[in-house]
Amino acid sequence: MEKRKILNMGLAVLAATVMLATSLNAVNFREAKASAWESEKSVDAIKKMFGEGKLHATDKIRMTAPSLAQSPSSISVRLKSKMDIETIAFFQDANPRSSTVVFSVPDGQNVDYTFRIKMRQSAFVTVVAKTRDGKLHTLKREIEVNGDGCGG
């Protein structure tokens, strides 16, 4: 009886491992799109990351970030969407390199990602999402940075 339980648990763990290994697929964008990580301007980085496709402004991606960042070394950003997104990326023009973060979204999953960025000055930030049908969706907004982090 005890051997059967151990064997069943082992088979369950093996099945879960195989299922996870076959269902998750992430792209290493630093290797696959290396030139996008060298671009100083968002416009150039977006073209190198996603090609020449038309960007469609959207309100179906929600970005939560402060309008005025009190601490430029740690700005919290949250991206949420129920669109069928394949890849979502965040760009900014405040630092020497504009590409900041790119996520591969598992099939059937909603986007709900939170991350922190650094910005050395106030600038526009841009989010670009590629949906599984190949369309590019974007939103853009300004984040002001309080240089001394004191809020005054």
N, C-alpha and C positions, 0 to 999 in steps of 0.2 A: 504494500500500500504506500509506504513512504517513498519507494523508488519511483512509483507512478507520479506522485506529486512533484518530485524533483524534476523528472523528465518533462512533465507538462509545463512547469515554470521555465525550464530551459528553452523549450520550444516557443513559449510566449515571448521570452526575451529575444530570441533569434528572429522571430517574425517581426517584432517591433523595430529591431535594428535594421533589418532589410527594408522595411517599409519606409523608415526615416531616410535611409541612404538613397533610396530611389525617388523619393518625393521632394527632397530639398535640392535646389540647384541654384547656387550663387555664382555670379560672375566676379572675377577679380578685376574691377575697372581700372585699377592702377596699372595693370599689365595690358589689359585688352584695349584701353583708351588712354595710353600713357601721355599723349600730347595734350589731352584735355586738362591734365593736372599741372601742366606747365604754363597755361594761358593766364595772362594777367587780367583780362577783361571777361566778364560773364558771357557776353555775346560770342566771343571766340571759343570759350570753353564749351558752351552749349552746342555750337556747330560741330566741334570736334567730338563731343560725347554722343550727340544724337543725329548728326548729319544736317542737311539743308532743309529738312521738312518744315512746313508752316506751323507756327506756334499759335494755338487757340487759347485766348484768355478764358479762364474758367472761374466759377464760384463754387465748384464741386470739390475743391480741395480747401481745407481750412488750415490756416497757419496761425498758431498762437505764439507770439513773441512780443516782447515789450516794445512800445513805441520809443521809449527812452531807456536805454540800458544803463543801469547804475554801475555795473561792473563790466567793463569791456573785456575782461579776461574770462568771463563765464556767463554767456548769454544763453538762456534756455529757449529752445525752439521746439514746438510740437507740430507735427503734420498729421492730419486726419483726412480720410476720404473713403467713400464706399464705392468709388469707381473701380473698374476691373483693371488695375494698374499692374504693369509688368516691371517697370523701373521708375523710381522717383529720385530726383537729385536736387541738391540745394547749392546755390552759387551766391557769391557776394563780391562786391568790388572794393572792399575796404582794405584788403590785405594783398600782398604781392602775388598770390595765386588765388584765383577766384573759385575753383572747384573746392567744395567743402566736404560733402558727403553724398554717396549714392547708395541706394538700397535696391536689391532685387527682391521683389514681392512674390511670395509663394502663390501659386495658382489658387484662386478662390478665397484669398485672404484680403481683409480690409487693411488699409494703411492706418496705423496709429503708432507713430514713432516719435520719441522725444530724445533730443540730443543737445549738447552744449557746443557753442562756438566761441571763437575769439574774434573781435573786430577792433582794429587799431584806430578807426575813425568812423564817423557816421557815413552810411552808404545805403544804396538800394540792395535788397536781397531778392533773388529770383528762385522760384521752385518750378521745375519742369518734370512732368509725369508723362511717361509713354504708356498708353493703354495697350491691351493685348491686340486690339484691332490696328495698331500702328500709329494712331493719332498722338500728337504732342499737345499737352495742355500745360498752361503756365499761369502763374500769378506772381505779382511783384509788389513789394512795399518797402518803405524806408524804415530803417532802424537808426535812431539817433544814439550816439555814444557819448556818455558823459566822461570825458577824458580822465578826470581825476578819481572817478568812482565815488564821489561824495554826494552827488545829487543836488548840489547847490549852485 
